[in-house]
Amino acid sequence: MTHVTTSTRPISEKEIDRSWHLVDAKGQTLGRIIPEITQKLQGKHKTSYVPYLDMGDNVVVINAAHVAVTGKKEDNKTYKYYSGYPGGLKEVSYKHMKQHKPEEIIRHAVSGMLPKNKHKDSRLARLFIYPDENNKQSKHFS
């Protein structure tokens, strides 16, 4: 039986190497790219993954305005927000969200798939979403 690790020393925060991943959402289905993004944000694709550390990488999603959904979701899907005040329940349709804030569609889906623990906010902070091909992180991919 072979062992994957050569030592049993735990990894520290300083030893975590964060790389950059570029995901092009143009023409891809929302439900197919979200698991790929969450896996990279959590660091589950690394051989040194441990669940108690935030080992994930940075993910840049481009062309968020061109992501596709299947079935009748384009007509029927709604996003609900509650302000906490009486009468503060807001509903926004998928079509309206795609026209005005297409990056929030992906952010909402990724947030729903990430584990609800102390690492969720820092993982979402490493997710950069752009509605078109222009992005500020292009220097990491050249």
N, CA, C and O atoms as CSV, one atom per row, in Angstrom:
chain,resi,resn,atom,element,x,y,z
A,1,MET,N,N,0.850,-1.184,0.000
A,1,MET,CA,C,0.000,0.000,0.000
A,1,MET,C,C,0.889,1.238,0.000
A,1,MET,O,O,1.797,1.352,0.823
A,2,THR,N,N,0.636,2.153,-0.906
A,2,THR,CA,C,1.430,3.371,-1.001
A,2,THR,C,C,0.717,4.513,-0.303
A,2,THR,O,O,-0.511,4.558,-0.238
A,3,HIS,N,N,1.498,5.416,0.208
A,3,HIS,CA,C,0.950,6.584,0.896
A,3,HIS,C,C,1.081,7.798,0.003
A,3,HIS,O,O,2.075,7.951,-0.708
A,4,VAL,N,N,0.089,8.656,0.038
A,4,VAL,CA,C,0.083,9.859,-0.783
A,4,VAL,C,C,1.037,10.901,-0.213
A,4,VAL,O,O,1.775,11.543,-0.961
A,5,THR,N,N,1.026,11.070,1.081
A,5,THR,CA,C,1.874,12.086,1.698
A,5,THR,C,C,3.167,11.454,2.215
A,5,THR,O,O,3.215,10.266,2.534
A,6,THR,N,N,4.192,12.263,2.285
A,6,THR,CA,C,5.473,11.765,2.782
A,6,THR,C,C,5.660,12.064,4.261
A,6,THR,O,O,6.527,11.475,4.907
A,7,SER,N,N,4.861,12.968,4.801
A,7,SER,CA,C,4.966,13.270,6.217
A,7,SER,C,C,3.569,13.476,6.796
A,7,SER,O,O,2.598,13.668,6.065
A,8,THR,N,N,3.492,13.433,8.091
A,8,THR,CA,C,2.201,13.637,8.741
A,8,THR,C,C,2.100,15.030,9.350
A,8,THR,O,O,1.198,15.308,10.140
A,9,ARG,N,N,3.039,15.906,8.976
A,9,ARG,CA,C,3.030,17.270,9.491
A,9,ARG,C,C,1.845,18.033,8.895
A,9,ARG,O,O,1.654,18.009,7.679
A,10,PRO,N,N,1.054,18.701,9.716
A,10,PRO,CA,C,-0.080,19.457,9.176
A,10,PRO,C,C,0.393,20.679,8.386
A,10,PRO,O,O,1.444,21.252,8.673
A,11,ILE,N,N,-0.387,21.059,7.408
A,11,ILE,CA,C,-0.064,22.209,6.572
A,11,ILE,C,C,-0.494,23.483,7.292
A,11,ILE,O,O,-1.502,23.492,7.998
A,12,SER,N,N,0.268,24.553,7.113
A,12,SER,CA,C,-0.078,25.821,7.765
A,12,SER,C,C,-0.650,26.792,6.737
A,12,SER,O,O,-0.564,26.552,5.533
A,13,GLU,N,N,-1.225,27.873,7.211
A,13,GLU,CA,C,-1.822,28.884,6.332
A,13,GLU,C,C,-0.805,29.494,5.376
A,13,GLU,O,O,-1.145,29.819,4.238
A,14,LYS,N,N,0.433,29.654,5.821
A,14,LYS,CA,C,1.471,30.286,5.006
A,14,LYS,C,C,1.908,29.401,3.843
A,14,LYS,O,O,2.449,29.905,2.859
A,15,GLU,N,N,1.689,28.119,3.938
A,15,GLU,CA,C,2.135,27.186,2.914
A,15,GLU,C,C,1.106,26.982,1.800
A,15,GLU,O,O,1.383,26.270,0.834
A,16,ILE,N,N,-0.054,27.582,1.915
A,16,ILE,CA,C,-1.102,27.405,0.909
A,16,ILE,C,C,-0.754,28.218,-0.334
A,16,ILE,O,O,-0.536,29.427,-0.264
A,17,ASP,N,N,-0.708,27.536,-1.462
A,17,ASP,CA,C,-0.396,28.176,-2.737
A,17,ASP,C,C,-1.700,28.390,-3.500
A,17,ASP,O,O,-2.389,27.432,-3.849
A,18,ARG,N,N,-2.032,29.656,-3.756
A,18,ARG,CA,C,-3.279,29.973,-4.453
A,18,ARG,C,C,-2.980,30.325,-5.904
A,18,ARG,O,O,-2.261,31.282,-6.187
A,19,SER,N,N,-3.534,29.550,-6.806
A,19,SER,CA,C,-3.366,29.842,-8.226
A,19,SER,C,C,-4.651,30.487,-8.758
A,19,SER,O,O,-5.637,30.624,-8.034
A,20,TRP,N,N,-4.621,30.876,-10.024
A,20,TRP,CA,C,-5.742,31.560,-10.658
A,20,TRP,C,C,-6.346,30.662,-11.733
A,20,TRP,O,O,-5.625,30.004,-12.483
A,21,HIS,N,N,-7.690,30.641,-11.802
A,21,HIS,CA,C,-8.407,29.853,-12.800
A,21,HIS,C,C,-9.355,30.777,-13.549
A,21,HIS,O,O,-10.035,31.607,-12.947
A,22,LEU,N,N,-9.394,30.625,-14.858
A,22,LEU,CA,C,-10.284,31.409,-15.708
A,22,LEU,C,C,-11.389,30.503,-16.230
A,22,LEU,O,O,-11.112,29.463,-16.827
A,23,VAL,N,N,-12.640,30.894,-16.008
A,23,VAL,CA,C,-13.789,30.121,-16.465
A,23,VAL,C,C,-14.589,30.999,-17.416
A,23,VAL,O,O,-15.016,32.095,-17.053
A,24,ASP,N,N,-14.788,30.510,-18.634
A,24,ASP,CA,C,-15.581,31.235,-19.624
A,24,ASP,C,C,-16.995,30.658,-19.620
A,24,ASP,O,O,-17.190,29.492,-19.961
A,25,ALA,N,N,-17.976,31.465,-19.236
A,25,ALA,CA,C,-19.353,30.998,-19.095
A,25,ALA,C,C,-20.159,31.130,-20.376
A,25,ALA,O,O,-21.349,30.815,-20.381
A,26,LYS,N,N,-19.557,31.579,-21.448
A,26,LYS,CA,C,-20.286,31.824,-22.697
A,26,LYS,C,C,-20.819,30.522,-23.272
A,26,LYS,O,O,-20.058,29.617,-23.614
A,27,GLY,N,N,-22.147,30.443,-23.374
A,27,GLY,CA,C,-22.793,29.279,-23.961
A,27,GLY,C,C,-22.836,28.052,-23.064
A,27,GLY,O,O,-23.354,27.018,-23.485
A,28,GLN,N,N,-22.315,28.123,-21.847
A,28,GLN,CA,C,-22.342,26.981,-20.935
A,28,GLN,C,C,-23.580,27.041,-20.054
A,28,GLN,O,O,-24.136,28.110,-19.801
A,29,THR,N,N,-23.993,25.875,-19.597
A,29,THR,CA,C,-25.155,25.785,-18.727
A,29,THR,C,C,-24.764,26.139,-17.296
A,29,THR,O,O,-23.714,25.723,-16.807
A,30,LEU,N,N,-25.613,26.904,-16.640
A,30,LEU,CA,C,-25.347,27.370,-15.281
A,30,LEU,C,C,-25.090,26.209,-14.326
A,30,LEU,O,O,-24.143,26.253,-13.541
A,31,GLY,N,N,-25.916,25.183,-14.384
A,31,GLY,CA,C,-25.792,24.051,-13.479
A,31,GLY,C,C,-24.572,23.181,-13.719
A,31,GLY,O,O,-24.246,22.343,-12.879
A,32,ARG,N,N,-23.887,23.358,-14.847
A,32,ARG,CA,C,-22.701,22.564,-15.148
A,32,ARG,C,C,-21.412,23.264,-14.736
A,32,ARG,O,O,-20.437,22.598,-14.388
A,33,ILE,N,N,-21.390,24.588,-14.769
A,33,ILE,CA,C,-20.148,25.291,-14.438
A,33,ILE,C,C,-20.043,25.621,-12.948
A,33,ILE,O,O,-18.934,25.792,-12.440
A,34,ILE,N,N,-21.157,25.714,-12.244
A,34,ILE,CA,C,-21.123,26.075,-10.823
A,34,ILE,C,C,-20.375,25.046,-9.976
A,34,ILE,O,O,-19.585,25.453,-9.125
A,35,PRO,N,N,-20.577,23.722,-10.159
A,35,PRO,CA,C,-19.786,22.767,-9.366
A,35,PRO,C,C,-18.282,22.864,-9.637
A,35,PRO,O,O,-17.473,22.677,-8.728
A,36,GLU,N,N,-17.917,23.152,-10.864
A,36,GLU,CA,C,-16.502,23.325,-11.206
A,36,GLU,C,C,-15.910,24.526,-10.465
A,36,GLU,O,O,-14.793,24.454,-9.951
A,37,ILE,N,N,-16.656,25.621,-10.413
A,37,ILE,CA,C,-16.199,26.832,-9.737
A,37,ILE,C,C,-16.077,26.595,-8.230
A,37,ILE,O,O,-15.078,26.979,-7.622
A,38,THR,N,N,-17.082,25.969,-7.630
A,38,THR,CA,C,-17.045,25.745,-6.183
A,38,THR,C,C,-15.932,24.785,-5.781
A,38,THR,O,O,-15.346,24.930,-4.708
A,39,GLN,N,N,-15.638,23.813,-6.626
A,39,GLN,CA,C,-14.556,22.877,-6.329
A,39,GLN,C,C,-13.218,23.613,-6.281
A,39,GLN,O,O,-12.393,23.338,-5.410
A,40,LYS,N,N,-12.999,24.539,-7.204
A,40,LYS,CA,C,-11.749,25.289,-7.234
A,40,LYS,C,C,-11.680,26.308,-6.092
A,40,LYS,O,O,-10.599,26.555,-5.557
A,41,LEU,N,N,-12.810,26.900,-5.714
A,41,LEU,CA,C,-12.825,27.836,-4.587
A,41,LEU,C,C,-12.535,27.136,-3.259
A,41,LEU,O,O,-11.924,27.727,-2.369
A,42,GLN,N,N,-12.966,25.890,-3.124
A,42,GLN,CA,C,-12.731,25.139,-1.891
A,42,GLN,C,C,-11.356,24.494,-1.858
A,42,GLN,O,O,-10.832,24.212,-0.780
A,43,GLY,N,N,-10.762,24.256,-3.025
A,43,GLY,CA,C,-9.463,23.597,-3.085
A,43,GLY,C,C,-9.564,22.087,-3.110
A,43,GLY,O,O,-8.578,21.401,-2.841
A,44,LYS,N,N,-10.743,21.550,-3.429
A,44,LYS,CA,C,-10.930,20.101,-3.436
A,44,LYS,C,C,-10.194,19.421,-4.586
A,44,LYS,O,O,-10.050,18.199,-4.580
A,45,HIS,N,N,-9.732,20.177,-5.560
A,45,HIS,CA,C,-8.996,19.593,-6.683
A,45,HIS,C,C,-7.525,19.370,-6.333
A,45,HIS,O,O,-6.798,18.766,-7.122
A,46,LYS,N,N,-7.074,19.836,-5.184
A,46,LYS,CA,C,-5.677,19.695,-4.765
A,46,LYS,C,C,-5.477,18.397,-3.987
A,46,LYS,O,O,-6.382,17.930,-3.296
A,47,THR,N,N,-4.293,17.827,-4.105
A,47,THR,CA,C,-3.998,16.600,-3.370
A,47,THR,C,C,-3.781,16.865,-1.887
A,47,THR,O,O,-3.913,15.954,-1.070
A,48,SER,N,N,-3.451,18.094,-1.533
A,48,SER,CA,C,-3.202,18.440,-0.131
A,48,SER,C,C,-4.436,18.998,0.566
A,48,SER,O,O,-4.307,19.645,1.605
A,49,TYR,N,N,-5.632,18.765,0.021
A,49,TYR,CA,C,-6.863,19.324,0.582
A,49,TYR,C,C,-7.151,18.773,1.977
A,49,TYR,O,O,-7.091,17.566,2.212
A,50,VAL,N,N,-7.459,19.677,2.885
A,50,VAL,CA,C,-7.970,19.320,4.208
A,50,VAL,C,C,-9.191,20.206,4.466
A,50,VAL,O,O,-9.154,21.394,4.145
A,51,PRO,N,N,-10.256,19.670,5.029
A,51,PRO,CA,C,-11.490,20.452,5.164
A,51,PRO,C,C,-11.434,21.571,6.192
A,51,PRO,O,O,-12.268,22.475,6.141
A,52,TYR,N,N,-10.490,21.550,7.119
A,52,TYR,CA,C,-10.463,22.566,8.171
A,52,TYR,C,C,-9.682,23.809,7.775
A,52,TYR,O,O,-9.662,24.775,8.538
A,53,LEU,N,N,-9.033,23.822,6.602
A,53,LEU,CA,C,-8.334,25.004,6.107
A,53,LEU,C,C,-8.977,25.489,4.819
A,53,LEU,O,O,-9.542,24.700,4.061
A,54,ASP,N,N,-8.888,26.778,4.577
A,54,ASP,CA,C,-9.383,27.344,3.332
A,54,ASP,C,C,-8.241,27.296,2.322
A,54,ASP,O,O,-7.413,28.206,2.282
A,55,MET,N,N,-8.187,26.246,1.508
A,55,MET,CA,C,-7.070,25.999,0.598
A,55,MET,C,C,-7.406,26.363,-0.839
A,55,MET,O,O,-6.625,26.059,-1.741
A,56,GLY,N,N,-8.526,26.994,-1.075
A,56,GLY,CA,C,-9.008,27.235,-2.420
A,56,GLY,C,C,-8.200,28.238,-3.213
A,56,GLY,O,O,-7.368,28.967,-2.673
A,57,ASP,N,N,-8.467,28.256,-4.515
A,57,ASP,CA,C,-7.797,29.139,-5.451
A,57,ASP,C,C,-8.711,30.306,-5.814
A,57,ASP,O,O,-9.878,30.351,-5.425
A,58,ASN,N,N,-8.145,31.253,-6.576
A,58,ASN,CA,C,-8.905,32.382,-7.097
A,58,ASN,C,C,-9.557,31.965,-8.411
A,58,ASN,O,O,-8.936,31.285,-9.228
A,59,VAL,N,N,-10.796,32.369,-8.613
A,59,VAL,CA,C,-11.527,32.013,-9.823
A,59,VAL,C,C,-12.066,33.290,-10.462
A,59,VAL,O,O,-12.701,34.109,-9.799
A,60,VAL,N,N,-11.802,33.447,-11.764
A,60,VAL,CA,C,-12.310,34.571,-12.538
A,60,VAL,C,C,-13.291,34.015,-13.556
A,60,VAL,O,O,-12.929,33.154,-14.358
A,61,VAL,N,N,-14.526,34.496,-13.533
A,61,VAL,CA,C,-15.552,34.069,-14.477
A,61,VAL,C,C,-15.812,35.215,-15.435
A,61,VAL,O,O,-16.138,36.325,-15.013
A,62,ILE,N,N,-15.666,34.945,-16.735
A,62,ILE,CA,C,-15.945,35.965,-17.745
A,62,ILE,C,C,-17.174,35.554,-18.552
A,62,ILE,O,O,-17.571,34.389,-18.541
A,63,ASN,N,N,-17.765,36.506,-19.242
A,63,ASN,CA,C,-18.966,36.308,-20.060
A,63,ASN,C,C,-20.143,35.786,-19.242
A,63,ASN,O,O,-20.863,34.895,-19.693
A,64,ALA,N,N,-20.340,36.325,-18.060
A,64,ALA,CA,C,-21.442,35.887,-17.203
A,64,ALA,C,C,-22.802,36.236,-17.805
A,64,ALA,O,O,-23.802,35.595,-17.483
A,65,ALA,N,N,-22.848,37.225,-18.659
A,65,ALA,CA,C,-24.115,37.619,-19.274
A,65,ALA,C,C,-24.579,36.613,-20.320
A,65,ALA,O,O,-25.728,36.665,-20.760
A,66,HIS,N,N,-23.704,35.702,-20.722
A,66,HIS,CA,C,-24.034,34.743,-21.780
A,66,HIS,C,C,-24.238,33.330,-21.251
A,66,HIS,O,O,-24.227,32.375,-22.027
A,67,VAL,N,N,-24.424,33.181,-19.938
A,67,VAL,CA,C,-24.649,31.858,-19.362
A,67,VAL,C,C,-26.062,31.403,-19.715
A,67,VAL,O,O,-26.981,32.218,-19.803
A,68,ALA,N,N,-26.229,30.100,-19.914
A,68,ALA,CA,C,-27.518,29.556,-20.323
A,68,ALA,C,C,-28.145,28.756,-19.191
A,68,ALA,O,O,-27.450,28.232,-18.320
A,69,VAL,N,N,-29.466,28.671,-19.218
A,69,VAL,CA,C,-30.202,27.797,-18.307
A,69,VAL,C,C,-31.078,26.883,-19.153
A,69,VAL,O,O,-31.401,27.207,-20.296
A,70,THR,N,N,-31.459,25.743,-18.590
A,70,THR,CA,C,-32.237,24.771,-19.351
A,70,THR,C,C,-33.711,24.859,-18.995
A,70,THR,O,O,-34.091,25.459,-17.989
A,71,GLY,N,N,-34.530,24.251,-19.838
A,71,GLY,CA,C,-35.962,24.174,-19.581
A,71,GLY,C,C,-36.638,25.536,-19.593
A,71,GLY,O,O,-36.292,26.406,-20.392
A,72,LYS,N,N,-37.607,25.713,-18.699
A,72,LYS,CA,C,-38.380,26.950,-18.625
A,72,LYS,C,C,-37.869,27.890,-17.542
A,72,LYS,O,O,-38.575,28.807,-17.122
A,73,LYS,N,N,-36.621,27.655,-17.085
A,73,LYS,CA,C,-36.090,28.483,-16.010
A,73,LYS,C,C,-35.976,29.948,-16.404
A,73,LYS,O,O,-36.122,30.830,-15.558
A,74,GLU,N,N,-35.718,30.216,-17.673
A,74,GLU,CA,C,-35.580,31.596,-18.114
A,74,GLU,C,C,-36.883,32.384,-17.887
A,74,GLU,O,O,-36.848,33.589,-17.636
A,75,ASP,N,N,-38.006,31.708,-17.977
A,75,ASP,CA,C,-39.296,32.367,-17.775
A,75,ASP,C,C,-39.795,32.268,-16.334
A,75,ASP,O,O,-40.446,33.191,-15.847
A,76,ASN,N,N,-39.502,31.168,-15.649
A,76,ASN,CA,C,-40.120,30.898,-14.346
A,76,ASN,C,C,-39.238,31.185,-13.138
A,76,ASN,O,O,-39.769,31.397,-12.048
A,77,LYS,N,N,-37.920,31.203,-13.281
A,77,LYS,CA,C,-37.026,31.329,-12.125
A,77,LYS,C,C,-37.078,32.732,-11.538
A,77,LYS,O,O,-37.039,33.723,-12.268
A,78,THR,N,N,-37.167,32.807,-10.210
A,78,THR,CA,C,-37.159,34.093,-9.520
A,78,THR,C,C,-36.164,34.047,-8.369
A,78,THR,O,O,-35.907,32.988,-7.797
A,79,TYR,N,N,-35.615,35.195,-8.043
A,79,TYR,CA,C,-34.710,35.355,-6.905
A,79,TYR,C,C,-35.433,36.196,-5.874
A,79,TYR,O,O,-35.969,37.256,-6.198
A,80,LYS,N,N,-35.453,35.727,-4.617
A,80,LYS,CA,C,-36.174,36.419,-3.557
A,80,LYS,C,C,-35.191,37.012,-2.562
A,80,LYS,O,O,-34.203,36.375,-2.197
A,81,TYR,N,N,-35.464,38.221,-2.130
A,81,TYR,CA,C,-34.667,38.917,-1.126
A,81,TYR,C,C,-35.604,39.465,-0.069
A,81,TYR,O,O,-36.689,39.950,-0.391
A,82,TYR,N,N,-35.197,39.394,1.189
A,82,TYR,CA,C,-36.025,39.886,2.277
A,82,TYR,C,C,-35.213,40.869,3.097
A,82,TYR,O,O,-34.127,40.540,3.575
A,83,SER,N,N,-35.738,42.083,3.262
A,83,SER,CA,C,-35.023,43.139,3.967
A,83,SER,C,C,-35.111,42.998,5.485
A,83,SER,O,O,-34.303,43.578,6.210
A,84,GLY,N,N,-36.077,42.239,5.964
A,84,GLY,CA,C,-36.261,42.097,7.399
A,84,GLY,C,C,-37.386,42.965,7.925
A,84,GLY,O,O,-37.783,42.835,9.083
A,85,TYR,N,N,-37.899,43.841,7.094
A,85,TYR,CA,C,-39.002,44.713,7.478
A,85,TYR,C,C,-40.315,44.154,6.947
A,85,TYR,O,O,-40.315,43.391,5.981
A,86,PRO,N,N,-41.444,44.524,7.572
A,86,PRO,CA,C,-42.744,44.083,7.054
A,86,PRO,C,C,-42.943,44.579,5.619
A,86,PRO,O,O,-42.731,45.756,5.326
A,87,GLY,N,N,-43.340,43.697,4.755
A,87,GLY,CA,C,-43.517,44.041,3.348
A,87,GLY,C,C,-42.211,44.161,2.586
A,87,GLY,O,O,-42.194,44.709,1.484
A,88,GLY,N,N,-41.122,43.667,3.142
A,88,GLY,CA,C,-39.815,43.826,2.532
A,88,GLY,C,C,-39.371,42.668,1.662
A,88,GLY,O,O,-38.184,42.554,1.356
A,89,LEU,N,N,-40.303,41.796,1.251
A,89,LEU,CA,C,-39.950,40.678,0.386
A,89,LEU,C,C,-39.945,41.155,-1.064
A,89,LEU,O,O,-40.960,41.631,-1.574
A,90,LYS,N,N,-38.802,41.022,-1.718
A,90,LYS,CA,C,-38.662,41.440,-3.120
A,90,LYS,C,C,-38.428,40.210,-3.973
A,90,LYS,O,O,-37.714,39.292,-3.570
A,91,GLU,N,N,-39.026,40.190,-5.142
A,91,GLU,CA,C,-38.823,39.113,-6.103
A,91,GLU,C,C,-38.312,39.712,-7.401
A,91,GLU,O,O,-38.856,40.693,-7.907
A,92,VAL,N,N,-37.252,39.105,-7.935
A,92,VAL,CA,C,-36.660,39.552,-9.191
A,92,VAL,C,C,-36.629,38.358,-10.120
A,92,VAL,O,O,-36.183,37.280,-9.729
A,93,SER,N,N,-37.100,38.535,-11.348
A,93,SER,CA,C,-37.110,37.431,-12.302
A,93,SER,C,C,-35.715,37.194,-12.869
A,93,SER,O,O,-34.850,38.068,-12.815
A,94,TYR,N,N,-35.513,35.999,-13.413
A,94,TYR,CA,C,-34.229,35.648,-14.012
A,94,TYR,C,C,-33.912,36.567,-15.191
A,94,TYR,O,O,-32.769,36.995,-15.352
A,95,LYS,N,N,-34.912,36.872,-16.012
A,95,LYS,CA,C,-34.685,37.743,-17.177
A,95,LYS,C,C,-34.229,39.130,-16.744
A,95,LYS,O,O,-33.307,39.690,-17.337
A,96,HIS,N,N,-34.860,39.689,-15.722
A,96,HIS,CA,C,-34.483,41.017,-15.223
A,96,HIS,C,C,-33.075,40.991,-14.643
A,96,HIS,O,O,-32.283,41.905,-14.873
A,97,MET,N,N,-32.769,39.938,-13.889
A,97,MET,CA,C,-31.440,39.807,-13.297
A,97,MET,C,C,-30.372,39.663,-14.382
A,97,MET,O,O,-29.280,40.217,-14.253
A,98,LYS,N,N,-30.677,38.931,-15.437
A,98,LYS,CA,C,-29.705,38.720,-16.521
A,98,LYS,C,C,-29.431,40.019,-17.269
A,98,LYS,O,O,-28.317,40.225,-17.750
A,99,GLN,N,N,-30.411,40.889,-17.375
A,99,GLN,CA,C,-30.219,42.159,-18.063
A,99,GLN,C,C,-29.463,43.169,-17.213
A,99,GLN,O,O,-28.623,43.906,-17.730
A,100,HIS,N,N,-29.751,43.214,-15.913
A,100,HIS,CA,C,-29.198,44.263,-15.065
A,100,HIS,C,C,-27.980,43.846,-14.247
A,100,HIS,O,O,-27.039,44.628,-14.112
A,101,LYS,N,N,-27.977,42.633,-13.698
A,101,LYS,CA,C,-26.855,42.160,-12.874
A,101,LYS,C,C,-26.552,40.698,-13.202
A,101,LYS,O,O,-26.836,39.822,-12.385
A,102,PRO,N,N,-25.982,40.410,-14.379
A,102,PRO,CA,C,-25.744,39.001,-14.742
A,102,PRO,C,C,-24.720,38.310,-13.842
A,102,PRO,O,O,-24.744,37.087,-13.704
A,103,GLU,N,N,-23.825,39.081,-13.233
A,103,GLU,CA,C,-22.829,38.456,-12.361
A,103,GLU,C,C,-23.455,37.938,-11.067
A,103,GLU,O,O,-22.918,37.016,-10.453
A,104,GLU,N,N,-24.584,38.515,-10.643
A,104,GLU,CA,C,-25.247,38.063,-9.417
A,104,GLU,C,C,-25.908,36.696,-9.582
A,104,GLU,O,O,-26.128,35.997,-8.593
A,105,ILE,N,N,-26.224,36.308,-10.807
A,105,ILE,CA,C,-26.792,34.980,-11.053
A,105,ILE,C,C,-25.770,33.916,-10.668
A,105,ILE,O,O,-26.097,32.949,-9.980
A,106,ILE,N,N,-24.540,34.101,-11.115
A,106,ILE,CA,C,-23.479,33.134,-10.818
A,106,ILE,C,C,-23.092,33.205,-9.349
A,106,ILE,O,O,-22.902,32.167,-8.715
A,107,ARG,N,N,-22.972,34.415,-8.789
A,107,ARG,CA,C,-22.597,34.551,-7.383
A,107,ARG,C,C,-23.634,33.885,-6.466
A,107,ARG,O,O,-23.265,33.242,-5.483
A,108,HIS,N,N,-24.913,34.034,-6.780
A,108,HIS,CA,C,-25.980,33.434,-5.986
A,108,HIS,C,C,-25.909,31.909,-6.046
A,108,HIS,O,O,-26.080,31.238,-5.028
A,109,ALA,N,N,-25.657,31.364,-7.232
A,109,ALA,CA,C,-25.582,29.911,-7.388
A,109,ALA,C,C,-24.358,29.330,-6.678
A,109,ALA,O,O,-24.449,28.277,-6.046
A,110,VAL,N,N,-23.217,30.011,-6.780
A,110,VAL,CA,C,-21.999,29.542,-6.110
A,110,VAL,C,C,-22.174,29.624,-4.598
A,110,VAL,O,O,-21.762,28.715,-3.877
A,111,SER,N,N,-22.771,30.687,-4.122
A,111,SER,CA,C,-22.999,30.854,-2.685
A,111,SER,C,C,-23.891,29.748,-2.140
A,111,SER,O,O,-23.697,29.287,-1.015
A,112,GLY,N,N,-24.855,29.327,-2.926
A,112,GLY,CA,C,-25.741,28.254,-2.498
A,112,GLY,C,C,-25.070,26.896,-2.448
A,112,GLY,O,O,-25.498,26.022,-1.694
A,113,MET,N,N,-24.014,26.704,-3.245
A,113,MET,CA,C,-23.338,25.408,-3.278
A,113,MET,C,C,-22.162,25.302,-2.314
A,113,MET,O,O,-21.709,24.198,-2.014
A,114,LEU,N,N,-21.664,26.428,-1.829
A,114,LEU,CA,C,-20.550,26.381,-0.882
A,114,LEU,C,C,-21.051,25.929,0.491
A,114,LEU,O,O,-22.199,26.198,0.845
A,115,PRO,N,N,-20.206,25.247,1.267
A,115,PRO,CA,C,-20.616,24.857,2.611
A,115,PRO,C,C,-20.864,26.077,3.491
A,115,PRO,O,O,-20.167,27.086,3.387
A,116,LYS,N,N,-21.857,25.970,4.350
A,116,LYS,CA,C,-22.208,27.079,5.236
A,116,LYS,C,C,-21.343,27.006,6.482
A,116,LYS,O,O,-21.773,26.487,7.512
A,117,ASN,N,N,-20.115,27.529,6.393
A,117,ASN,CA,C,-19.196,27.514,7.526
A,117,ASN,C,C,-18.385,28.802,7.545
A,117,ASN,O,O,-18.687,29.736,6.802
A,118,LYS,N,N,-17.360,28.860,8.385
A,118,LYS,CA,C,-16.605,30.099,8.568
A,118,LYS,C,C,-15.765,30.480,7.352
A,118,LYS,O,O,-15.286,31.613,7.286
A,119,HIS,N,N,-15.569,29.592,6.398
A,119,HIS,CA,C,-14.753,29.881,5.219
A,119,HIS,C,C,-15.558,30.444,4.045
A,119,HIS,O,O,-14.972,30.864,3.047
A,120,LYS,N,N,-16.868,30.458,4.146
A,120,LYS,CA,C,-17.702,30.826,3.006
A,120,LYS,C,C,-17.429,32.242,2.509
A,120,LYS,O,O,-17.306,32.448,1.301
A,121,ASP,N,N,-17.333,33.211,3.395
A,121,ASP,CA,C,-17.129,34.597,2.988
A,121,ASP,C,C,-15.773,34.797,2.328
A,121,ASP,O,O,-15.677,35.512,1.330
A,122,SER,N,N,-14.734,34.186,2.858
A,122,SER,CA,C,-13.406,34.346,2.251
A,122,SER,C,C,-13.330,33.647,0.904
A,122,SER,O,O,-12.606,34.099,0.017
A,123,ARG,N,N,-14.056,32.564,0.737
A,123,ARG,CA,C,-14.087,31.889,-0.566
A,123,ARG,C,C,-14.824,32.735,-1.593
A,123,ARG,O,O,-14.375,32.854,-2.733
A,124,LEU,N,N,-15.942,33.318,-1.207
A,124,LEU,CA,C,-16.678,34.173,-2.138
A,124,LEU,C,C,-15.895,35.435,-2.487
A,124,LEU,O,O,-16.085,35.999,-3.564
A,125,ALA,N,N,-15.019,35.885,-1.594
A,125,ALA,CA,C,-14.195,37.061,-1.869
A,125,ALA,C,C,-13.155,36.768,-2.950
A,125,ALA,O,O,-12.671,37.695,-3.600
A,126,ARG,N,N,-12.804,35.498,-3.155
A,126,ARG,CA,C,-11.847,35.126,-4.194
A,126,ARG,C,C,-12.516,34.804,-5.521
A,126,ARG,O,O,-11.853,34.336,-6.447
A,127,LEU,N,N,-13.816,35.047,-5.628
A,127,LEU,CA,C,-14.564,34.831,-6.860
A,127,LEU,C,C,-14.771,36.176,-7.547
A,127,LEU,O,O,-15.374,37.084,-6.975
A,128,PHE,N,N,-14.272,36.301,-8.768
A,128,PHE,CA,C,-14.379,37.538,-9.535
A,128,PHE,C,C,-15.215,37.248,-10.774
A,128,PHE,O,O,-14.862,36.385,-11.578
A,129,ILE,N,N,-16.333,37.976,-10.930
A,129,ILE,CA,C,-17.272,37.704,-12.018
A,129,ILE,C,C,-17.425,38.962,-12.858
A,129,ILE,O,O,-17.615,40.059,-12.331
A,130,TYR,N,N,-17.339,38.786,-14.181
A,130,TYR,CA,C,-17.469,39.899,-15.116
A,130,TYR,C,C,-18.501,39.543,-16.180
A,130,TYR,O,O,-18.522,38.408,-16.658
A,131,PRO,N,N,-19.371,40.503,-16.564
A,131,PRO,CA,C,-20.417,40.200,-17.544
A,131,PRO,C,C,-19.887,40.015,-18.965
A,131,PRO,O,O,-20.565,39.412,-19.797
A,132,ASP,N,N,-18.690,40.521,-19.256
A,132,ASP,CA,C,-18.116,40.363,-20.588
A,132,ASP,C,C,-16.679,39.855,-20.457
A,132,ASP,O,O,-16.291,39.357,-19.400
A,133,GLU,N,N,-15.892,39.978,-21.525
A,133,GLU,CA,C,-14.532,39.428,-21.512
A,133,GLU,C,C,-13.521,40.335,-20.824
A,133,GLU,O,O,-12.423,39.882,-20.502
A,134,ASN,N,N,-13.853,41.591,-20.590
A,134,ASN,CA,C,-12.919,42.513,-19.938
A,134,ASN,C,C,-12.843,42.207,-18.450
A,134,ASN,O,O,-13.867,42.130,-17.771
A,135,ASN,N,N,-11.606,42.030,-17.938
A,135,ASN,CA,C,-11.443,41.783,-16.512
A,135,ASN,C,C,-10.147,42.395,-16.028
A,135,ASN,O,O,-9.213,42.598,-16.804
A,136,LYS,N,N,-10.096,42.686,-14.736
A,136,LYS,CA,C,-8.928,43.320,-14.123
A,136,LYS,C,C,-7.838,42.309,-13.788
A,136,LYS,O,O,-6.704,42.704,-13.517
A,137,GLN,N,N,-8.152,41.018,-13.799
A,137,GLN,CA,C,-7.191,40.006,-13.416
A,137,GLN,C,C,-6.472,39.382,-14.611
A,137,GLN,O,O,-5.872,38.316,-14.469
A,138,SER,N,N,-6.517,40.014,-15.780
A,138,SER,CA,C,-5.914,39.438,-16.979
A,138,SER,C,C,-4.410,39.258,-16.854
A,138,SER,O,O,-3.831,38.440,-17.569
A,139,LYS,N,N,-3.759,40.008,-15.957
A,139,LYS,CA,C,-2.316,39.888,-15.777
A,139,LYS,C,C,-1.924,38.520,-15.210
A,139,LYS,O,O,-0.778,38.101,-15.374
A,140,HIS,N,N,-2.840,37.821,-14.552
A,140,HIS,CA,C,-2.544,36.529,-13.957
A,140,HIS,C,C,-2.605,35.386,-14.984
A,140,HIS,O,O,-2.176,34.269,-14.698
A,141,PHE,N,N,-3.140,35.672,-16.178
A,141,PHE,CA,C,-3.345,34.615,-17.167
A,141,PHE,C,C,-2.449,34.758,-18.386
A,141,PHE,O,O,-2.546,33.949,-19.309
A,142,SER,N,N,-1.589,35.750,-18.420
A,142,SER,CA,C,-0.744,35.936,-19.599
A,142,SER,C,C,0.566,35.198,-19.492
A,142,SER,O,O,1.385,35.259,-20.409
